[in-house]
Amino acid sequence: MRLSEEPAKPSRVLHLRGLPPDTTEAEITTLTTLFGVATNIILTRGKSQVVFTNSTLPQIFLVAQWANEQPGTRCLS
């Protein structure tokens, strides 16, 4: 079976790494509401990561852009 050579479609799911170890889900919720409604927030404190879904692609792109501008934070989508 051959994998498709089509480019991946954009996703409303965002994975942020490099968060401060004491980051809380409430802080993530507050941050993401600046960019729209976030759902399905999964925070892994031990790994300083969060995965969440946002309501629209333009909003998730704004979060990704903001996160990539923060020192030490890395955005994977």
PyMOL Python script that loads the backbone (N, CA, C, O; Angstrom):
from pymol import cmd

cmd.read_pdbstr("""\
ATOM      1  N   MET A   1       0.845  -1.186   0.000  1.00  0.00           N
ATOM      2  CA  MET A   1       0.000   0.000   0.000  1.00  0.00           C
ATOM      3  C   MET A   1       0.886   1.244   0.000  1.00  0.00           C
ATOM      4  O   MET A   1       1.823   1.348   0.793  1.00  0.00           O
ATOM      5  N   ARG A   2       0.594   2.158  -0.866  1.00  0.00           N
ATOM      6  CA  ARG A   2       1.389   3.365  -1.004  1.00  0.00           C
ATOM      7  C   ARG A   2       0.692   4.537  -0.311  1.00  0.00           C
ATOM      8  O   ARG A   2      -0.516   4.728  -0.457  1.00  0.00           O
ATOM      9  N   LEU A   3       1.457   5.305   0.434  1.00  0.00           N
ATOM     10  CA  LEU A   3       0.894   6.477   1.102  1.00  0.00           C
ATOM     11  C   LEU A   3       0.575   7.554   0.075  1.00  0.00           C
ATOM     12  O   LEU A   3       1.267   7.698  -0.934  1.00  0.00           O
ATOM     13  N   SER A   4      -0.463   8.291   0.344  1.00  0.00           N
ATOM     14  CA  SER A   4      -0.855   9.371  -0.549  1.00  0.00           C
ATOM     15  C   SER A   4       0.228  10.450  -0.578  1.00  0.00           C
ATOM     16  O   SER A   4       0.853  10.750   0.439  1.00  0.00           O
ATOM     17  N   GLU A   5       0.430  11.009  -1.734  1.00  0.00           N
ATOM     18  CA  GLU A   5       1.416  12.077  -1.868  1.00  0.00           C
ATOM     19  C   GLU A   5       0.783  13.455  -1.747  1.00  0.00           C
ATOM     20  O   GLU A   5       1.442  14.469  -1.976  1.00  0.00           O
ATOM     21  N   GLU A   6      -0.491  13.490  -1.388  1.00  0.00           N
ATOM     22  CA  GLU A   6      -1.170  14.766  -1.190  1.00  0.00           C
ATOM     23  C   GLU A   6      -0.669  15.400   0.103  1.00  0.00           C
ATOM     24  O   GLU A   6      -0.374  14.694   1.067  1.00  0.00           O
ATOM     25  N   PRO A   7      -0.572  16.735   0.128  1.00  0.00           N
ATOM     26  CA  PRO A   7      -0.161  17.389   1.371  1.00  0.00           C
ATOM     27  C   PRO A   7      -1.219  17.178   2.453  1.00  0.00           C
ATOM     28  O   PRO A   7      -2.408  17.037   2.171  1.00  0.00           O
ATOM     29  N   ALA A   8      -0.751  17.161   3.682  1.00  0.00           N
ATOM     30  CA  ALA A   8      -1.669  16.984   4.812  1.00  0.00           C
ATOM     31  C   ALA A   8      -2.616  18.175   4.899  1.00  0.00           C
ATOM     32  O   ALA A   8      -2.232  19.315   4.641  1.00  0.00           O
ATOM     33  N   LYS A   9      -3.852  17.886   5.265  1.00  0.00           N
ATOM     34  CA  LYS A   9      -4.828  18.959   5.450  1.00  0.00           C
ATOM     35  C   LYS A   9      -4.584  19.635   6.791  1.00  0.00           C
ATOM     36  O   LYS A   9      -4.177  18.977   7.748  1.00  0.00           O
ATOM     37  N   PRO A  10      -4.829  20.951   6.876  1.00  0.00           N
ATOM     38  CA  PRO A  10      -4.688  21.644   8.160  1.00  0.00           C
ATOM     39  C   PRO A  10      -5.621  21.035   9.198  1.00  0.00           C
ATOM     40  O   PRO A  10      -6.685  20.509   8.869  1.00  0.00           O
ATOM     41  N   SER A  11      -5.209  21.116  10.437  1.00  0.00           N
ATOM     42  CA  SER A  11      -5.965  20.517  11.530  1.00  0.00           C
ATOM     43  C   SER A  11      -6.335  21.575  12.555  1.00  0.00           C
ATOM     44  O   SER A  11      -5.617  22.560  12.727  1.00  0.00           O
ATOM     45  N   ARG A  12      -7.454  21.372  13.235  1.00  0.00           N
ATOM     46  CA  ARG A  12      -7.854  22.261  14.325  1.00  0.00           C
ATOM     47  C   ARG A  12      -7.215  21.826  15.644  1.00  0.00           C
ATOM     48  O   ARG A  12      -7.481  22.423  16.686  1.00  0.00           O
ATOM     49  N   VAL A  13      -6.376  20.792  15.606  1.00  0.00           N
ATOM     50  CA  VAL A  13      -5.697  20.290  16.799  1.00  0.00           C
ATOM     51  C   VAL A  13      -4.302  20.904  16.860  1.00  0.00           C
ATOM     52  O   VAL A  13      -3.581  20.944  15.863  1.00  0.00           O
ATOM     53  N   LEU A  14      -3.937  21.380  18.044  1.00  0.00           N
ATOM     54  CA  LEU A  14      -2.636  22.015  18.222  1.00  0.00           C
ATOM     55  C   LEU A  14      -1.907  21.366  19.397  1.00  0.00           C
ATOM     56  O   LEU A  14      -2.521  21.056  20.418  1.00  0.00           O
ATOM     57  N   HIS A  15      -0.617  21.165  19.252  1.00  0.00           N
ATOM     58  CA  HIS A  15       0.228  20.566  20.275  1.00  0.00           C
ATOM     59  C   HIS A  15       1.304  21.580  20.627  1.00  0.00           C
ATOM     60  O   HIS A  15       2.134  21.928  19.787  1.00  0.00           O
ATOM     61  N   LEU A  16       1.292  22.054  21.867  1.00  0.00           N
ATOM     62  CA  LEU A  16       2.290  23.016  22.328  1.00  0.00           C
ATOM     63  C   LEU A  16       3.243  22.329  23.295  1.00  0.00           C
ATOM     64  O   LEU A  16       2.813  21.596  24.186  1.00  0.00           O
ATOM     65  N   ARG A  17       4.529  22.567  23.118  1.00  0.00           N
ATOM     66  CA  ARG A  17       5.545  22.011  24.001  1.00  0.00           C
ATOM     67  C   ARG A  17       6.362  23.133  24.610  1.00  0.00           C
ATOM     68  O   ARG A  17       6.365  24.258  24.112  1.00  0.00           O
ATOM     69  N   GLY A  18       7.056  22.812  25.697  1.00  0.00           N
ATOM     70  CA  GLY A  18       7.947  23.782  26.324  1.00  0.00           C
ATOM     71  C   GLY A  18       7.231  24.742  27.252  1.00  0.00           C
ATOM     72  O   GLY A  18       7.723  25.839  27.514  1.00  0.00           O
ATOM     73  N   LEU A  19       6.070  24.334  27.752  1.00  0.00           N
ATOM     74  CA  LEU A  19       5.343  25.177  28.696  1.00  0.00           C
ATOM     75  C   LEU A  19       6.034  25.156  30.055  1.00  0.00           C
ATOM     76  O   LEU A  19       6.717  24.182  30.371  1.00  0.00           O
ATOM     77  N   PRO A  20       5.877  26.194  30.864  1.00  0.00           N
ATOM     78  CA  PRO A  20       6.416  26.143  32.219  1.00  0.00           C
ATOM     79  C   PRO A  20       5.810  24.950  32.973  1.00  0.00           C
ATOM     80  O   PRO A  20       4.626  24.661  32.797  1.00  0.00           O
ATOM     81  N   PRO A  21       6.584  24.261  33.798  1.00  0.00           N
ATOM     82  CA  PRO A  21       6.096  23.055  34.465  1.00  0.00           C
ATOM     83  C   PRO A  21       4.888  23.276  35.372  1.00  0.00           C
ATOM     84  O   PRO A  21       4.136  22.339  35.639  1.00  0.00           O
ATOM     85  N   ASP A  22       4.697  24.496  35.841  1.00  0.00           N
ATOM     86  CA  ASP A  22       3.577  24.754  36.737  1.00  0.00           C
ATOM     87  C   ASP A  22       2.339  25.290  36.010  1.00  0.00           C
ATOM     88  O   ASP A  22       1.424  25.802  36.654  1.00  0.00           O
ATOM     89  N   THR A  23       2.301  25.180  34.688  1.00  0.00           N
ATOM     90  CA  THR A  23       1.148  25.638  33.900  1.00  0.00           C
ATOM     91  C   THR A  23      -0.096  24.849  34.297  1.00  0.00           C
ATOM     92  O   THR A  23      -0.044  23.628  34.447  1.00  0.00           O
ATOM     93  N   THR A  24      -1.210  25.551  34.465  1.00  0.00           N
ATOM     94  CA  THR A  24      -2.468  24.895  34.847  1.00  0.00           C
ATOM     95  C   THR A  24      -3.430  24.867  33.658  1.00  0.00           C
ATOM     96  O   THR A  24      -3.278  25.615  32.692  1.00  0.00           O
ATOM     97  N   GLU A  25      -4.415  23.989  33.758  1.00  0.00           N
ATOM     98  CA  GLU A  25      -5.431  23.913  32.710  1.00  0.00           C
ATOM     99  C   GLU A  25      -6.223  25.220  32.646  1.00  0.00           C
ATOM    100  O   GLU A  25      -6.636  25.644  31.566  1.00  0.00           O
ATOM    101  N   ALA A  26      -6.436  25.854  33.797  1.00  0.00           N
ATOM    102  CA  ALA A  26      -7.146  27.136  33.822  1.00  0.00           C
ATOM    103  C   ALA A  26      -6.377  28.197  33.027  1.00  0.00           C
ATOM    104  O   ALA A  26      -6.984  29.001  32.320  1.00  0.00           O
ATOM    105  N   GLU A  27      -5.056  28.201  33.139  1.00  0.00           N
ATOM    106  CA  GLU A  27      -4.244  29.160  32.379  1.00  0.00           C
ATOM    107  C   GLU A  27      -4.337  28.878  30.877  1.00  0.00           C
ATOM    108  O   GLU A  27      -4.430  29.804  30.072  1.00  0.00           O
ATOM    109  N   ILE A  28      -4.312  27.604  30.508  1.00  0.00           N
ATOM    110  CA  ILE A  28      -4.440  27.244  29.092  1.00  0.00           C
ATOM    111  C   ILE A  28      -5.808  27.661  28.570  1.00  0.00           C
ATOM    112  O   ILE A  28      -5.915  28.198  27.468  1.00  0.00           O
ATOM    113  N   THR A  29      -6.854  27.417  29.357  1.00  0.00           N
ATOM    114  CA  THR A  29      -8.206  27.798  28.960  1.00  0.00           C
ATOM    115  C   THR A  29      -8.300  29.308  28.769  1.00  0.00           C
ATOM    116  O   THR A  29      -8.863  29.775  27.779  1.00  0.00           O
ATOM    117  N   THR A  30      -7.751  30.071  29.710  1.00  0.00           N
ATOM    118  CA  THR A  30      -7.764  31.532  29.605  1.00  0.00           C
ATOM    119  C   THR A  30      -7.006  31.992  28.362  1.00  0.00           C
ATOM    120  O   THR A  30      -7.480  32.858  27.627  1.00  0.00           O
ATOM    121  N   LEU A  31      -5.842  31.417  28.132  1.00  0.00           N
ATOM    122  CA  LEU A  31      -5.041  31.787  26.962  1.00  0.00           C
ATOM    123  C   LEU A  31      -5.775  31.480  25.665  1.00  0.00           C
ATOM    124  O   LEU A  31      -5.854  32.328  24.777  1.00  0.00           O
ATOM    125  N   THR A  32      -6.309  30.276  25.556  1.00  0.00           N
ATOM    126  CA  THR A  32      -6.926  29.881  24.295  1.00  0.00           C
ATOM    127  C   THR A  32      -8.219  30.635  24.017  1.00  0.00           C
ATOM    128  O   THR A  32      -8.588  30.800  22.855  1.00  0.00           O
ATOM    129  N   THR A  33      -8.919  31.098  25.054  1.00  0.00           N
ATOM    130  CA  THR A  33     -10.146  31.858  24.810  1.00  0.00           C
ATOM    131  C   THR A  33      -9.848  33.217  24.173  1.00  0.00           C
ATOM    132  O   THR A  33     -10.744  33.843  23.607  1.00  0.00           O
ATOM    133  N   LEU A  34      -8.612  33.669  24.261  1.00  0.00           N
ATOM    134  CA  LEU A  34      -8.242  34.905  23.555  1.00  0.00           C
ATOM    135  C   LEU A  34      -8.315  34.713  22.044  1.00  0.00           C
ATOM    136  O   LEU A  34      -8.431  35.679  21.291  1.00  0.00           O
ATOM    137  N   PHE A  35      -8.246  33.453  21.609  1.00  0.00           N
ATOM    138  CA  PHE A  35      -8.217  33.132  20.190  1.00  0.00           C
ATOM    139  C   PHE A  35      -9.458  32.371  19.734  1.00  0.00           C
ATOM    140  O   PHE A  35      -9.493  31.883  18.604  1.00  0.00           O
ATOM    141  N   GLY A  36     -10.460  32.261  20.572  1.00  0.00           N
ATOM    142  CA  GLY A  36     -11.661  31.510  20.232  1.00  0.00           C
ATOM    143  C   GLY A  36     -11.944  30.450  21.283  1.00  0.00           C
ATOM    144  O   GLY A  36     -11.351  30.460  22.362  1.00  0.00           O
ATOM    145  N   VAL A  37     -12.834  29.554  20.971  1.00  0.00           N
ATOM    146  CA  VAL A  37     -13.255  28.531  21.924  1.00  0.00           C
ATOM    147  C   VAL A  37     -12.377  27.294  21.774  1.00  0.00           C
ATOM    148  O   VAL A  37     -12.292  26.711  20.694  1.00  0.00           O
ATOM    149  N   ALA A  38     -11.727  26.899  22.865  1.00  0.00           N
ATOM    150  CA  ALA A  38     -10.907  25.680  22.862  1.00  0.00           C
ATOM    151  C   ALA A  38     -11.715  24.542  23.473  1.00  0.00           C
ATOM    152  O   ALA A  38     -12.471  24.735  24.425  1.00  0.00           O
ATOM    153  N   THR A  39     -11.542  23.372  22.914  1.00  0.00           N
ATOM    154  CA  THR A  39     -12.201  22.179  23.445  1.00  0.00           C
ATOM    155  C   THR A  39     -11.166  21.070  23.569  1.00  0.00           C
ATOM    156  O   THR A  39     -10.072  21.157  23.012  1.00  0.00           O
ATOM    157  N   ASN A  40     -11.524  20.042  24.297  1.00  0.00           N
ATOM    158  CA  ASN A  40     -10.658  18.858  24.421  1.00  0.00           C
ATOM    159  C   ASN A  40      -9.237  19.216  24.831  1.00  0.00           C
ATOM    160  O   ASN A  40      -8.285  18.813  24.163  1.00  0.00           O
ATOM    161  N   ILE A  41      -9.078  19.957  25.904  1.00  0.00           N
ATOM    162  CA  ILE A  41      -7.756  20.346  26.380  1.00  0.00           C
ATOM    163  C   ILE A  41      -7.148  19.179  27.159  1.00  0.00           C
ATOM    164  O   ILE A  41      -7.752  18.664  28.100  1.00  0.00           O
ATOM    165  N   ILE A  42      -5.944  18.772  26.753  1.00  0.00           N
ATOM    166  CA  ILE A  42      -5.223  17.712  27.454  1.00  0.00           C
ATOM    167  C   ILE A  42      -3.865  18.285  27.853  1.00  0.00           C
ATOM    168  O   ILE A  42      -3.019  18.550  26.998  1.00  0.00           O
ATOM    169  N   LEU A  43      -3.666  18.473  29.147  1.00  0.00           N
ATOM    170  CA  LEU A  43      -2.428  19.045  29.671  1.00  0.00           C
ATOM    171  C   LEU A  43      -1.619  17.941  30.338  1.00  0.00           C
ATOM    172  O   LEU A  43      -2.120  17.250  31.224  1.00  0.00           O
ATOM    173  N   THR A  44      -0.381  17.775  29.917  1.00  0.00           N
ATOM    174  CA  THR A  44       0.520  16.814  30.553  1.00  0.00           C
ATOM    175  C   THR A  44       1.612  17.612  31.246  1.00  0.00           C
ATOM    176  O   THR A  44       2.596  18.015  30.626  1.00  0.00           O
ATOM    177  N   ARG A  45       1.424  17.832  32.545  1.00  0.00           N
ATOM    178  CA  ARG A  45       2.349  18.682  33.294  1.00  0.00           C
ATOM    179  C   ARG A  45       3.761  18.109  33.331  1.00  0.00           C
ATOM    180  O   ARG A  45       4.732  18.858  33.222  1.00  0.00           O
ATOM    181  N   GLY A  46       3.888  16.812  33.482  1.00  0.00           N
ATOM    182  CA  GLY A  46       5.207  16.190  33.569  1.00  0.00           C
ATOM    183  C   GLY A  46       6.041  16.412  32.324  1.00  0.00           C
ATOM    184  O   GLY A  46       7.270  16.440  32.392  1.00  0.00           O
ATOM    185  N   LYS A  47       5.388  16.568  31.195  1.00  0.00           N
ATOM    186  CA  LYS A  47       6.097  16.783  29.927  1.00  0.00           C
ATOM    187  C   LYS A  47       6.005  18.226  29.456  1.00  0.00           C
ATOM    188  O   LYS A  47       6.546  18.568  28.405  1.00  0.00           O
ATOM    189  N   SER A  48       5.324  19.083  30.222  1.00  0.00           N
ATOM    190  CA  SER A  48       5.153  20.498  29.881  1.00  0.00           C
ATOM    191  C   SER A  48       4.558  20.675  28.494  1.00  0.00           C
ATOM    192  O   SER A  48       5.043  21.469  27.689  1.00  0.00           O
ATOM    193  N   GLN A  49       3.486  19.912  28.228  1.00  0.00           N
ATOM    194  CA  GLN A  49       2.837  19.949  26.920  1.00  0.00           C
ATOM    195  C   GLN A  49       1.326  20.082  27.081  1.00  0.00           C
ATOM    196  O   GLN A  49       0.758  19.728  28.113  1.00  0.00           O
ATOM    197  N   VAL A  50       0.693  20.602  26.031  1.00  0.00           N
ATOM    198  CA  VAL A  50      -0.766  20.646  25.978  1.00  0.00           C
ATOM    199  C   VAL A  50      -1.194  20.360  24.531  1.00  0.00           C
ATOM    200  O   VAL A  50      -0.553  20.787  23.572  1.00  0.00           O
ATOM    201  N   VAL A  51      -2.287  19.632  24.419  1.00  0.00           N
ATOM    202  CA  VAL A  51      -2.913  19.368  23.125  1.00  0.00           C
ATOM    203  C   VAL A  51      -4.346  19.853  23.254  1.00  0.00           C
ATOM    204  O   VAL A  51      -5.023  19.524  24.228  1.00  0.00           O
ATOM    205  N   PHE A  52      -4.814  20.623  22.297  1.00  0.00           N
ATOM    206  CA  PHE A  52      -6.202  21.065  22.344  1.00  0.00           C
ATOM    207  C   PHE A  52      -6.735  21.286  20.939  1.00  0.00           C
ATOM    208  O   PHE A  52      -5.985  21.399  19.969  1.00  0.00           O
ATOM    209  N   THR A  53      -8.057  21.344  20.866  1.00  0.00           N
ATOM    210  CA  THR A  53      -8.751  21.608  19.620  1.00  0.00           C
ATOM    211  C   THR A  53      -9.393  22.977  19.720  1.00  0.00           C
ATOM    212  O   THR A  53      -9.953  23.328  20.759  1.00  0.00           O
ATOM    213  N   ASN A  54      -9.316  23.748  18.653  1.00  0.00           N
ATOM    214  CA  ASN A  54      -9.967  25.049  18.618  1.00  0.00           C
ATOM    215  C   ASN A  54     -11.104  24.998  17.609  1.00  0.00           C
ATOM    216  O   ASN A  54     -11.165  24.092  16.778  1.00  0.00           O
ATOM    217  N   SER A  55     -11.991  25.959  17.683  1.00  0.00           N
ATOM    218  CA  SER A  55     -13.215  25.899  16.887  1.00  0.00           C
ATOM    219  C   SER A  55     -13.009  26.095  15.387  1.00  0.00           C
ATOM    220  O   SER A  55     -13.746  25.512  14.591  1.00  0.00           O
ATOM    221  N   THR A  56     -12.032  26.895  14.981  1.00  0.00           N
ATOM    222  CA  THR A  56     -11.825  27.109  13.539  1.00  0.00           C
ATOM    223  C   THR A  56     -10.332  27.132  13.205  1.00  0.00           C
ATOM    224  O   THR A  56      -9.491  27.380  14.069  1.00  0.00           O
ATOM    225  N   LEU A  57     -10.029  26.872  11.957  1.00  0.00           N
ATOM    226  CA  LEU A  57      -8.628  26.897  11.522  1.00  0.00           C
ATOM    227  C   LEU A  57      -7.976  28.273  11.658  1.00  0.00           C
ATOM    228  O   LEU A  57      -6.843  28.348  12.135  1.00  0.00           O
ATOM    229  N   PRO A  58      -8.640  29.368  11.261  1.00  0.00           N
ATOM    230  CA  PRO A  58      -7.978  30.671  11.435  1.00  0.00           C
ATOM    231  C   PRO A  58      -7.590  30.930  12.893  1.00  0.00           C
ATOM    232  O   PRO A  58      -6.539  31.510  13.164  1.00  0.00           O
ATOM    233  N   GLN A  59      -8.434  30.503  13.823  1.00  0.00           N
ATOM    234  CA  GLN A  59      -8.116  30.707  15.236  1.00  0.00           C
ATOM    235  C   GLN A  59      -6.931  29.856  15.664  1.00  0.00           C
ATOM    236  O   GLN A  59      -6.079  30.319  16.421  1.00  0.00           O
ATOM    237  N   ILE A  60      -6.867  28.628  15.193  1.00  0.00           N
ATOM    238  CA  ILE A  60      -5.756  27.757  15.576  1.00  0.00           C
ATOM    239  C   ILE A  60      -4.446  28.284  14.984  1.00  0.00           C
ATOM    240  O   ILE A  60      -3.390  28.145  15.601  1.00  0.00           O
ATOM    241  N   PHE A  61      -4.507  28.887  13.795  1.00  0.00           N
ATOM    242  CA  PHE A  61      -3.304  29.487  13.210  1.00  0.00           C
ATOM    243  C   PHE A  61      -2.820  30.661  14.053  1.00  0.00           C
ATOM    244  O   PHE A  61      -1.614  30.850  14.211  1.00  0.00           O
ATOM    245  N   LEU A  62      -3.746  31.453  14.597  1.00  0.00           N
ATOM    246  CA  LEU A  62      -3.361  32.566  15.463  1.00  0.00           C
ATOM    247  C   LEU A  62      -2.688  32.075  16.735  1.00  0.00           C
ATOM    248  O   LEU A  62      -1.695  32.657  17.171  1.00  0.00           O
ATOM    249  N   VAL A  63      -3.215  31.014  17.335  1.00  0.00           N
ATOM    250  CA  VAL A  63      -2.602  30.445  18.538  1.00  0.00           C
ATOM    251  C   VAL A  63      -1.204  29.936  18.199  1.00  0.00           C
ATOM    252  O   VAL A  63      -0.261  30.176  18.953  1.00  0.00           O
ATOM    253  N   ALA A  64      -1.062  29.243  17.086  1.00  0.00           N
ATOM    254  CA  ALA A  64       0.240  28.706  16.681  1.00  0.00           C
ATOM    255  C   ALA A  64       1.254  29.830  16.462  1.00  0.00           C
ATOM    256  O   ALA A  64       2.406  29.733  16.885  1.00  0.00           O
ATOM    257  N   GLN A  65       0.816  30.877  15.806  1.00  0.00           N
ATOM    258  CA  GLN A  65       1.710  32.017  15.566  1.00  0.00           C
ATOM    259  C   GLN A  65       2.142  32.636  16.890  1.00  0.00           C
ATOM    260  O   GLN A  65       3.325  32.913  17.092  1.00  0.00           O
ATOM    261  N   TRP A  66       1.193  32.853  17.787  1.00  0.00           N
ATOM    262  CA  TRP A  66       1.521  33.425  19.096  1.00  0.00           C
ATOM    263  C   TRP A  66       2.493  32.518  19.845  1.00  0.00           C
ATOM    264  O   TRP A  66       3.495  32.993  20.379  1.00  0.00           O
ATOM    265  N   ALA A  67       2.206  31.217  19.889  1.00  0.00           N
ATOM    266  CA  ALA A  67       3.040  30.277  20.645  1.00  0.00           C
ATOM    267  C   ALA A  67       4.462  30.233  20.103  1.00  0.00           C
ATOM    268  O   ALA A  67       5.415  30.149  20.877  1.00  0.00           O
ATOM    269  N   ASN A  68       4.616  30.287  18.796  1.00  0.00           N
ATOM    270  CA  ASN A  68       5.959  30.239  18.209  1.00  0.00           C
ATOM    271  C   ASN A  68       6.761  31.502  18.482  1.00  0.00           C
ATOM    272  O   ASN A  68       7.984  31.498  18.337  1.00  0.00           O
ATOM    273  N   GLU A  69       6.097  32.575  18.873  1.00  0.00           N
ATOM    274  CA  GLU A  69       6.791  33.821  19.206  1.00  0.00           C
ATOM    275  C   GLU A  69       7.232  33.855  20.664  1.00  0.00           C
ATOM    276  O   GLU A  69       7.990  34.742  21.055  1.00  0.00           O
ATOM    277  N   GLN A  70       6.767  32.897  21.483  1.00  0.00           N
ATOM    278  CA  GLN A  70       7.106  32.865  22.901  1.00  0.00           C
ATOM    279  C   GLN A  70       8.422  32.126  23.099  1.00  0.00           C
ATOM    280  O   GLN A  70       8.614  31.055  22.524  1.00  0.00           O
ATOM    281  N   PRO A  71       9.337  32.678  23.904  1.00  0.00           N
ATOM    282  CA  PRO A  71      10.625  32.015  24.114  1.00  0.00           C
ATOM    283  C   PRO A  71      10.446  30.636  24.747  1.00  0.00           C
ATOM    284  O   PRO A  71       9.745  30.495  25.749  1.00  0.00           O
ATOM    285  N   GLY A  72      11.072  29.632  24.169  1.00  0.00           N
ATOM    286  CA  GLY A  72      11.055  28.288  24.738  1.00  0.00           C
ATOM    287  C   GLY A  72       9.828  27.467  24.417  1.00  0.00           C
ATOM    288  O   GLY A  72       9.807  26.272  24.713  1.00  0.00           O
ATOM    289  N   THR A  73       8.795  28.061  23.817  1.00  0.00           N
ATOM    290  CA  THR A  73       7.579  27.331  23.491  1.00  0.00           C
ATOM    291  C   THR A  73       7.640  26.902  22.041  1.00  0.00           C
ATOM    292  O   THR A  73       8.059  27.668  21.173  1.00  0.00           O
ATOM    293  N   ARG A  74       7.225  25.690  21.786  1.00  0.00           N
ATOM    294  CA  ARG A  74       7.259  25.161  20.426  1.00  0.00           C
ATOM    295  C   ARG A  74       5.883  24.628  20.055  1.00  0.00           C
ATOM    296  O   ARG A  74       5.248  23.924  20.839  1.00  0.00           O
ATOM    297  N   CYS A  75       5.447  24.956  18.901  1.00  0.00           N
ATOM    298  CA  CYS A  75       4.125  24.555  18.437  1.00  0.00           C
ATOM    299  C   CYS A  75       4.252  23.481  17.385  1.00  0.00           C
ATOM    300  O   CYS A  75       4.983  23.641  16.407  1.00  0.00           O
ATOM    301  N   LEU A  76       3.539  22.378  17.583  1.00  0.00           N
ATOM    302  CA  LEU A  76       3.480  21.307  16.596  1.00  0.00           C
ATOM    303  C   LEU A  76       2.014  21.121  16.245  1.00  0.00           C
ATOM    304  O   LEU A  76       1.169  21.101  17.141  1.00  0.00           O
ATOM    305  N   SER A  77       1.697  20.987  14.991  1.00  0.00           N
ATOM    306  CA  SER A  77       0.290  20.751  14.635  1.00  0.00           C
ATOM    307  C   SER A  77       0.187  19.607  13.683  1.00  0.00           C
ATOM    308  O   SER A  77      -0.914  19.251  13.264  1.00  0.00           O
TER     309      SER A  77
END
""", "prot")
cmd.dss("prot")
cmd.show_as("cartoon", "prot")
cmd.util.cbc("prot")
cmd.orient("prot")
